[in-house]
Amino acid sequence: MSPGVNYMAAELSAKRLSLLHELTPRAARIALLVNPANPIPAETMTKDTEAAAGTIGRHIDVYKAETSHEIEMAFAALVRNRAEALAVGADPFFIDRRVQIVTLATCYLLPTVYFLREFADIGGLMSYGASDFARHREVGIYTGRILKGEKPADMPVVQPTQFELVINLSTARAIGIIVPPSPARAGR
C-alpha cells in the first residue's frame, strides 16, 4: 500500500477465488499460497478465501512460503496433494518472486489466479485487482496534494474504484483452459 492509497489486494481474495472457480468449475482441490511472514494479511486472506470456498462447496488447502525454497516446497506439496487450482495471496514477497511462481504454475499446468496484472503479463493465467493505471494515477494525485502542502494525516485513504480482470489467453490454451467469450467480446 502506498501512502494513503489502499490497493485492496488482500480484500479481493474472495472475488479472485470466485473468478478462478468460474474458469475452472470442476476443480475440487483448490490451494492458497500465503506468506506467513506477513501474518495479518495472510490470516485475512485465508479466512476470506476459506469462507468464499464454503459458499461454492469447496475446501481450501493453505500452503505457506516466505522464501524461494519454501515456494518450491509448497508447489511440490500442492502437486503431490493433487491441487487442481491455485490462488496466490497478495504479498510483496510474491511480487518479487513472480517469475518463479508463474513458471512453477505453468510447469505443473496449474490454473492460477494472481492479485496483480504483472503476473498475467509474464505468463500467469489470470489476475484480478485494482487497475494499474488508476492506482498509479491516485498515488500521483495524492503525492501532488502533499507536495502542495496538505498534511498526510489530514487526508483520507483513497480506495480504488476501477478494477481489472486480465486473462492470458496463450497461457489458458497452453494449460488446457477454455475461456468463454465475455458478453462484450461476443458481440464484436
Secondary structure, DSSP 8 states (H G I E B T S, - for coil): -BTTB---TTTTHHHHHHHHHHH-TT--EEEEEE-TTSHHHHHHHHHHHHHHHHHTT-EEEEEE-SSHHHHHHHHHHHHHTT--EEEE---HHHHHTHHHHHHHHHHTT--EEESSHHHHHTT-SEEEEE-HHHHHHHHHHHHHHHHTT--GGGS--B----EEEEE-HHHHHHTT------HHHHT-
